[in-house]
Amino acid sequence: MKHLKLFLLVAVLTTKGWASTPPPDEGMWLPMLIGQNIEEMRALGLKLTAEQIYSVNNGSLKDAIPQFSGYCTSEIISPDGLLLTNHHCGYQHIAGRSTTEHNYLRDGFWAMNRQQEIHCPDLKVKFLVRMDDVTKRVLAEVADDMTESERTAKIRAAINQLQDEASEGTDYIVEIKDFFNGSEYYLFVYEEYTDIRLVGTPPENVGKFGGDTDNWMWPRHTGDFSIFRIYAGKDNKPAAYSTDNVPFKPKHFLPVNVGGIKSGDYAMIMGWPGSTNRYMTGHDIQQQVDKINPIYIKLFGQKLEVMKGYMDNDPALKISYASKYASEANSWKYFIGQSQGVQKLHVADERKAEEARFSQWVQADATRQAKYGDVIPTINQNVDASLEDMRVFMYMNVALFAPQIVLTTFQKGFPVYNALDPGTGKNKRKVDPAEVRAAADALLAELDEVYEHYHAPLDRDVMATLYETFYRDIPKERHPEIFKTIETKYKGDFKAYANYVYSTSIFATKERLKAFLQKPSWALISNDPAIILSKGMIGAVRAEYGNYLKHNSANEVPYRKYVQALREMQPNKKFYPDANLTMRVTYGTVKNYDPADAVHYDFATTHQGILEKFKPEDLEFDVPARLIELLEKKDFGRWANPDGSLPVCFLTDTDITGGNSGSPVLDASGNIIGCAFDGNWEAMSGDLVFDTTRKRTINVDIRYVLFIIEKLGNAGHLIDEMKLVR
């Protein structure tokens, strides 16, 4: 499941019913508390203890499953820190190391020895050391009669103190996050490694086989994996990149089960799911799907159209923009599928029916009525009151910040601008040349990275297209001030305005900015059109954010009460908290499904599907000639099924979301059998309601991974590192 990377506050909203206890395949469970589920897990076939899944004092599964690059999951599959994740998770790092001469996206890459492994300077992985329930200490000074601001202040003070205590004398990262809408709090201690090196990747037409057409679809035949290695100092602790560093020695690594799978086999996934909110009202869901999702679909679609036009005509641009395009295309298709799924499954209507039963429970008791009687009406009223502010704010997030030049100016140019700024009137100041030089030198050092994946004409057309859409779709009284200039000076011609910005601004090209930074000038930067534009965009967003935040925060208390009431209503039910980029466990079985009347999907795919879909020179369905040769000859080696076919992908009924990409699929003994990479189209509303009949996780079979490594990559030495079991 590809990650959704949206700028600022793009909320992926989810919900679930509470009428009955979640079945074993539903739920994102905290590993520290997995003991409460262990009997259900054993009934499905699990052979491990809770201690073997999560332990603080001994090596356990959690120690083999780090978060990858802040938005994906990975797993250690050798005693020398070999790291497996999805191809789409490693995509930006593979693209970042690629050039037109050494195109690792197109050709793949395999390090034949450790000296050939390529350092990825912007890649980090994070291990969970331990987690603790700190609810009592965080809420110790919170009282029911406090205002929300008073409550927040007490909680923040307690969190700061706990974080200081937990991190004192260590290099650990300590975070405290709230669960169940602020009813519970847990402390997480992490250890982060930054010397990560690319070891191997299949060609893009294997790792992305099927492209956008097959994205979210089944049957699937995608070899969605890539391999990295963690390096550490000689003490096995995190260390900055150095040729003296050595492969990391994990507390636990995952043995690789090459014995194959069958329908009904136990399957468990551990990973780092990103965001869910499974307690929203039906009205809130309907407004999101009807009013907010169409914004993303329209604006992402327009941006993708501009990008594709340039990428199709320039091989270098296709490489440079590959990661950006894949990420935005995934988000665009996600919102389309989610909206269709909500309507098809009548999610909002079912939620409203459940809310009616909840209201009956509330009304049956005077105390409950006084405490919870107004929560649903209040939530729904606040949703309606915030709708227009939400709509404008989301348009701003996606459209106004779509051009890279705006982000570059805001994120990188403003420090130089601020250092040069002499102020005016009473605020006039003496500019410090040393401060200016330091700010300019800092940006000079980053120039290659800032402009590495940037093409001015493409960015210019993105600006013209999306700004004109904003202008037409949003009422004039909510427009940024700069739009008045475009309307008067440029007669509302956004192409003409964009041409002016990119032909004039020092930020439009690396060469112009580099020349400016050699001799910074206040007169030049203060009148730069990109600086003026970025200042206007930031001012407009800040103004609208105040409106958005006011309405959004209004539902903090009623939603917290709502979740409290749900748990009170069903005291014997095990509730799982929403995903929030903390480690979770989900479990179920290998399982097929029936997506529609008279349609049946098997639980696994084989090489035959690749041959059937193969289209030479097609951007989505071409594969290397060598792979076709291997498949046609059935040269599968030790990785074949008993019937002689080559396994490629399989399904499980586990509960995952964005962030779980790259998660290991584990058998009953904790061995890896596959790598999760997607969800299925028929259950795109899975982040809104868990459909037990059709929700599936799509995984690449570990045997296909090993086949590609050995037969296509000729990198069998990597398999020699692993512990293979049957």
Long-range contacts (C-beta under 8 A, 24 or more apart in sequence): 1-656, 1-657, 1-658, 1-660, 1-661, 1-676, 1-677, 1-678, 1-679, 1-697, 1-698, 2-88, 2-215, 2-326, 2-327, 2-330, 2-658, 2-661, 2-677, 2-678, 3-71, 3-72, 3-88, 3-89, 3-274, 3-327, 3-330, 3-658, 3-659, 3-661, 4-274, 4-327, 4-330, 4-331, 4-334, 4-658, 5-71, 5-327, 5-331, 6-296, 6-331, 6-397, 6-398, 7-397, 7-398, 7-401, 7-407, 8-397, 8-401, 8-541, 9-393, 9-397, 9-548, 10-296, 10-394, 10-397, 10-398, 11-275, 11-277, 12-274, 12-275, 12-276, 12-657, 12-658, 12-687, 13-277, 13-280, 13-284, 13-285, 13-288, 13-687, 13-688, 14-275, 14-276, 14-277, 14-278, 14-280, 14-578, 14-657, 14-687, 14-688, 14-689, 15-277, 15-278, 15-279, 15-280, 15-285, 15-347, 15-351, 15-688, 15-689, 16-278, 16-279, 16-688, 16-689, 16-690, 17-350, 17-351, 17-354, 17-689, 18-354, 18-566, 18-569, 18-570, 18-573, 19-354, 19-357, 21-573, 21-574, 22-574, 22-576, 22-690, 23-692, 24-587, 24-588, 25-586, 25-587, 25-588, 25-589, 25-653, 25-654, 25-655, 25-692, 25-695, 26-655, 26-690, 26-692, 27-574, 27-576, 27-586, 27-655, 28-273, 28-276, 28-576, 28-577, 28-578, 28-579, 28-584, 28-585, 28-586, 28-655, 28-656, 28-657, 29-576, 29-584, 29-585, 29-586, 30-131, 30-186, 30-576, 30-577, 30-582, 30-583, 30-584, 30-585, 31-61, 31-62, 31-128, 31-131, 31-270, 31-583, 31-584, 31-585, 32-131, 32-132, 32-133, 32-186, 34-585, 36-574, 37-574, 37-585, 37-587, 40-587, 41-266, 41-268, 41-587, 44-266, 44-587, 44-588, 44-589, 45-265, 45-266, 45-589, 45-668, 46-266, 46-268, 46-587, 46-668, 47-668, 47-669, 48-668, 48-669, 48-670, 52-670, 53-270, 53-585, 53-670, 56-129, 56-130, 58-251, 59-250, 59-251, 59-252, 60-251, 60-252, 61-252, 61-254, 61-270, 61-666, 61-670, 62-128, 62-270, 62-583, 63-127, 63-250, 63-251, 63-252, 64-250, 64-251, 64-252, 64-253, 64-254, 64-664, 65-270, 65-271, 65-583, 65-663, 65-664, 66-125, 66-126, 66-127, 66-193, 66-230, 67-125, 67-126, 67-272, 67-581, 67-583, 68-125, 68-662, 69-93, 69-123, 69-124, 69-125, 70-124, 70-126, 71-274, 71-658, 71-659, 71-661, 72-272, 72-659, 72-661, 72-662, 73-270, 73-271, 73-272, 73-659, 73-660, 73-661, 73-662, 73-663, 73-664, 73-676, 74-125, 74-228, 74-662, 75-254, 75-662, 75-663, 75-664, 75-672, 75-675, 76-230, 76-248, 76-250, 76-252, 76-253, 76-254, 77-253, 77-254, 77-256, 77-672, 77-721, 77-722, 78-253, 78-718, 78-721, 78-722, 78-723, 79-249, 79-250, 79-253, 79-721, 80-229, 80-247, 80-248, 80-249, 80-721, 81-229, 81-230, 81-231, 81-232, 81-247, 81-248, 81-249, 81-250, 82-199, 82-227, 82-228, 82-229, 82-253, 82-718, 82-721, 82-722, 83-125, 83-196, 83-199, 83-227, 83-228, 83-229, 83-230, 84-225, 84-226, 84-227, 84-662, 84-664, 84-672, 84-675, 84-705, 85-225, 85-226, 85-227, 85-228, 85-661, 85-662, 85-675, 86-224, 86-225, 86-226, 86-661, 86-662, 86-675, 86-677, 87-201, 87-202, 87-204, 87-206, 87-207, 87-208, 87-223, 87-224, 87-225, 87-226, 88-207, 88-208, 88-224, 88-326, 88-330, 88-661, 88-677, 89-226, 89-661, 89-662, 90-198, 90-201, 90-226, 90-228, 91-207, 91-226, 91-322, 91-323, 91-326, 92-323, 93-120, 93-122, 93-123, 93-198, 93-228, 94-198, 94-201, 94-226, 95-319, 95-320, 95-322, 95-323, 95-453, 96-120, 96-122, 96-323, 96-452, 97-198, 98-319, 99-319, 100-315, 100-316, 100-319, 103-319, 104-198, 104-201, 105-203, 105-204, 105-319, 105-322, 106-203, 106-204, 106-205, 106-319, 107-203, 108-200, 108-201, 108-202, 108-203, 108-204, 108-206, 108-712, 108-713, 109-198, 109-200, 109-201, 110-199, 110-200, 110-201, 110-709, 110-713, 110-714, 110-715, 110-718, 111-197, 111-198, 111-199, 111-200, 111-715, 112-715, 112-717, 114-229, 114-247, 117-197, 117-198, 117-199, 117-229, 118-197, 118-198, 119-195, 119-196, 119-197, 119-198, 119-241, 120-196, 120-197, 120-198, 120-228, 121-241, 123-194, 123-196, 123-228, 124-192, 124-193, 124-194, 124-196, 125-192, 125-193, 125-196, 125-230, 126-173, 126-190, 126-191, 126-192, 126-193, 127-190, 127-191, 127-192, 127-193, 128-188, 128-189, 128-190, 128-583, 129-172, 129-189, 129-190, 129-191, 130-188, 130-189, 131-186, 131-187, 131-188, 131-189, 131-582, 131-583, 132-186, 132-187, 133-184, 133-185, 133-186, 133-187, 134-162, 134-176, 134-185, 134-186, 134-187, 135-183, 135-184, 135-185, 135-186, 137-162, 138-162, 138-176, 138-185, 139-185, 148-553, 148-556, 148-557, 155-182, 155-185, 159-185, 162-187, 163-187, 171-237, 171-238, 177-580, 177-582, 179-577, 179-578, 179-580, 180-560, 180-563, 180-564, 180-567, 180-575, 180-577, 180-578, 181-279, 181-556, 181-559, 181-560, 181-562, 181-563, 182-556, 182-560, 183-560, 183-563, 183-564, 183-567, 184-577, 186-582, 188-582, 191-238, 192-238, 193-230, 193-231, 193-232, 193-238, 193-248, 194-238, 194-239, 194-240, 194-241, 195-230, 195-231, 195-232, 195-238, 195-239, 195-240, 195-241, 195-242, 195-245, 196-228, 196-229, 196-230, 196-231, 197-228, 197-229, 197-231, 198-226, 198-227, 198-228, 199-227, 199-228, 199-229, 199-718, 200-226, 200-227, 200-709, 200-713, 200-715, 200-718, 201-226, 201-227, 202-226, 202-708, 202-712, 202-713, 203-623, 203-624, 204-322, 205-622, 205-623, 205-624, 206-623, 206-624, 206-627, 206-708, 206-712, 208-326, 208-620, 209-610, 209-613, 209-620, 209-621, 209-623, 210-613, 210-620, 210-621, 211-619, 211-620, 211-621, 212-329, 212-333, 212-620, 213-620, 213-621, 214-620, 215-329, 215-330, 215-333, 215-678, 216-333, 216-334, 216-337, 216-678, 216-679, 216-680, 216-681, 216-684, 217-680, 217-681, 218-595, 218-601, 218-651, 218-680, 218-681, 218-696, 218-698, 219-601, 219-602, 219-605, 219-609, 219-649, 220-605, 220-648, 220-649, 220-678, 220-698, 221-605, 221-607, 221-609, 221-610, 221-613, 221-648, 221-649, 222-648, 222-649, 222-677, 222-678, 222-700, 223-648, 223-700, 223-704, 223-705, 223-708, 224-675, 224-677, 224-678, 224-700, 225-675, 225-700, 225-705, 225-708, 227-709, 227-718, 253-723, 254-664, 254-666, 254-670, 254-671, 254-672, 255-670, 255-671, 255-672, 255-722, 255-723, 255-724, 255-725, 256-671, 256-672, 256-702, 256-706, 256-722, 256-723, 256-724, 256-725, 257-667, 257-669, 257-671, 257-672, 257-673, 257-702, 257-725, 257-726, 258-638, 258-639, 258-702, 258-703, 258-706, 258-724, 258-725, 258-726, 259-725, 259-726, 260-641, 260-642, 260-647, 260-703, 261-590, 261-604, 261-647, 261-650, 261-667, 261-673, 261-674, 261-701, 262-590, 263-589, 263-590, 263-591, 263-592, 263-603, 264-589, 264-590, 264-591, 265-589, 265-590, 265-667, 265-668, 266-587, 266-589, 266-667, 266-668, 267-587, 267-588, 267-589, 267-590, 267-652, 267-654, 267-665, 267-666, 267-667, 267-673, 268-585, 268-586, 268-587, 268-588, 268-654, 268-665, 268-666, 268-667, 268-670, 269-585, 269-586, 269-587, 269-652, 269-654, 269-656, 269-660, 269-663, 269-664, 269-665, 269-666, 269-676, 269-697, 270-583, 270-584, 270-585, 270-663, 270-664, 270-666, 271-583, 271-584, 271-656, 271-659, 271-660, 271-662, 271-663, 271-664, 271-676, 272-581, 272-582, 272-583, 272-584, 272-659, 272-660, 272-663, 273-579, 273-581, 273-584, 273-656, 273-657, 273-658, 273-659, 273-660, 274-579, 274-580, 274-581, 274-657, 274-658, 274-659, 275-578, 275-579, 275-580, 275-581, 275-657, 275-658, 275-659, 276-578, 276-579, 276-657, 276-687, 277-578, 278-578, 279-559, 279-562, 279-563, 279-566, 279-578, 280-351, 281-351, 281-352, 281-355, 281-376, 281-379, 281-380, 281-383, 281-562, 282-347, 282-348, 282-349, 282-350, 282-351, 282-352, 282-354, 282-355, 283-348, 283-352, 283-379, 283-380, 283-383, 283-384, 284-379, 284-380, 284-383, 285-342, 285-347, 285-348, 285-351, 285-688, 286-342, 286-348, 287-383, 287-384, 287-387, 289-338, 289-339, 289-342, 289-343, 289-348, 291-387, 291-390, 291-391, 292-390, 292-391, 292-394, 293-335, 293-338, 293-339, 294-339, 295-391, 295-394, 295-395, 295-398, 296-331, 296-332, 296-335, 296-394, 296-398, 297-332, 297-335, 297-336, 297-339, 298-469, 299-395, 299-398, 299-399, 299-402, 299-466, 299-469, 300-328, 300-329, 300-331, 300-332, 300-335, 300-398, 301-332, 302-465, 302-466, 302-469, 303-328, 303-402, 303-462, 303-465, 303-466, 304-328, 304-329, 304-332, 305-465, 306-458, 306-461, 306-462, 306-465, 307-458, 307-462, 310-455, 310-457, 310-458, 310-461, 317-455, 317-458, 320-452, 320-453, 320-454, 320-455, 321-453, 321-455, 321-458, 323-453, 324-453, 334-684, 337-681, 337-684, 338-684, 338-685, 338-687, 338-688, 340-684, 341-682, 341-683, 341-684, 341-685, 341-686, 341-688, 342-685, 342-688, 344-685, 345-685, 345-689, 345-691, 347-685, 347-688, 347-689, 350-689, 351-689, 358-565, 358-566, 358-569, 361-569, 362-565, 368-565, 371-561, 371-565, 372-561, 372-562, 372-565, 374-558, 375-558, 375-559, 375-561, 375-562, 375-565, 376-562, 378-555, 378-558, 379-555, 379-558, 379-559, 379-562, 382-551, 382-554, 382-555, 382-558, 383-555, 385-551, 385-554, 386-548, 386-551, 386-552, 386-554, 389-544, 389-547, 389-548, 389-550, 389-551, 390-548, 390-551, 390-552, 392-474, 392-478, 392-544, 392-547, 393-541, 393-544, 393-545, 393-547, 393-548, 395-470, 395-473, 395-474, 396-470, 396-537, 396-540, 396-541, 396-544, 397-541, 398-466, 399-466, 399-467, 399-469, 399-470, 400-466, 400-467, 400-470, 400-480, 400-537, 400-540, 400-541, 401-537, 401-541, 402-462, 402-463, 402-466, 403-459, 403-460, 403-462, 403-463, 403-466, 404-454, 404-459, 405-456, 405-459, 405-463, 405-501, 405-502, 405-505, 405-507, 405-508, 405-530, 406-463, 406-530, 406-533, 406-534, 406-537, 408-450, 408-454, 408-507, 408-530, 409-505, 409-507, 409-528, 409-530, 409-531, 409-533, 409-534, 410-534, 410-537, 410-538, 412-443, 412-446, 412-450, 413-443, 413-507, 413-513, 413-525, 413-530, 413-531, 413-534, 414-534, 415-439, 415-442, 415-443, 416-440, 416-443, 416-517, 416-520, 416-525, 417-525, 417-526, 417-531, 419-520, 420-520, 420-521, 420-522, 420-525, 420-526, 421-522, 421-526, 422-522, 431-522, 436-520, 440-517, 440-518, 440-520, 441-517, 443-513, 443-517, 444-514, 444-517, 447-510, 447-513, 447-514, 447-517, 448-510, 450-510, 451-509, 451-510, 454-510, 456-502, 456-508, 456-509, 457-502, 459-502, 460-498, 460-499, 460-501, 460-502, 461-498, 463-494, 463-498, 463-501, 463-502, 464-494, 464-495, 464-497, 464-498, 465-494, 467-494, 467-497, 467-498, 468-494, 478-544, 479-540, 480-536, 480-537, 480-539, 480-540, 481-536, 481-539, 481-540, 482-532, 482-533, 482-536, 482-537, 500-529, 501-529, 501-530, 501-533, 504-528, 504-529, 505-529, 505-530, 505-531, 506-530, 507-531, 579-657, 579-659, 581-659, 586-654, 586-655, 586-656, 587-654, 588-652, 588-653, 588-654, 588-655, 589-652, 589-653, 590-650, 590-651, 590-652, 591-651, 591-652, 591-653, 591-696, 592-651, 593-651, 593-653, 593-680, 593-682, 593-693, 593-694, 593-696, 594-693, 594-694, 595-680, 595-682, 595-694, 596-682, 601-651, 603-650, 603-651, 604-647, 604-648, 604-649, 604-650, 604-651, 604-701, 605-647, 605-648, 605-649, 605-650, 606-641, 606-645, 606-646, 606-647, 606-648, 607-631, 607-634, 607-636, 607-645, 607-646, 607-648, 608-645, 609-648, 610-648, 624-712, 626-712, 627-712, 630-711, 630-712, 635-711, 636-707, 636-711, 637-707, 637-710, 637-711, 639-703, 639-704, 639-706, 639-707, 639-710, 646-703, 646-704, 646-707, 647-701, 647-703, 647-704, 648-700, 648-701, 648-704, 649-698, 649-699, 649-700, 649-701, 649-704, 650-674, 650-699, 650-701, 651-680, 651-696, 651-697, 651-698, 651-699, 652-676, 652-696, 652-697, 652-699, 653-692, 653-695, 653-696, 653-697, 654-697, 655-686, 655-690, 655-695, 656-697, 657-686, 657-687, 660-697, 665-697, 665-699, 671-725, 672-702, 673-701, 673-702, 674-699, 674-700, 674-701, 674-702, 675-699, 675-700, 675-702, 675-705
